Structure formats: C-alpha cells, structure tokens
Amino acid sequence: MTTIRTSLALAALLGLASGPALAQVQPGNPNAANQSMQNMSTNRTMQQEQTGQNNTTMMNIQRSQNAPPTPSAPVGIPHGGIGR
C-alpha cells in the first residue's frame, strides 16, 4: 500500500516539476506552448485514471476485509418424520 502511495506521490511531483519548464515558449516552435499544454492535460488525465483505479482497488480490499465470513458447510434444514 505504501508503495502505491509513494509512486503516486513521485509521479505527482515529477508532473508538477516539469510543468512550468515545458510551458515556456520556444523561439523556433510557435506551437510549443500548445503542445506543452496538451502534454500536461494528458498527464493529468493519466494521473486521474490511476487515482480512480487505486481508489477502486482500495475499496475492494476494504469490502473483502469487512465482509462476513462464508459458512464452511451448508446449513441443513431438518426434515421431520411427522405422519410417517
């Protein structure tokens, strides 16, 4: 669990650190700012998808831990011998 959190934190830091540097306008490329914003948008989308997947996984783990244990043998229904 801490590995997932650590990797998410690292990915977030790398995404934030590279954001401003990529957004600078390059003299030879008039589309550099647009490309940079597109890349940042793609990175945010991927981070949101990863967060959603991690949340789903954590929810499933919590559900399985909180679920009541299943019976080891089926519960039998007693059959009466009345009138036989």
Secondary structure as UniProt FT lines:
FT   HELIX           2..22
FT   TURN            27..28
FT   TURN            30..31
FT   HELIX           32..66
FT   TURN            82..83
//
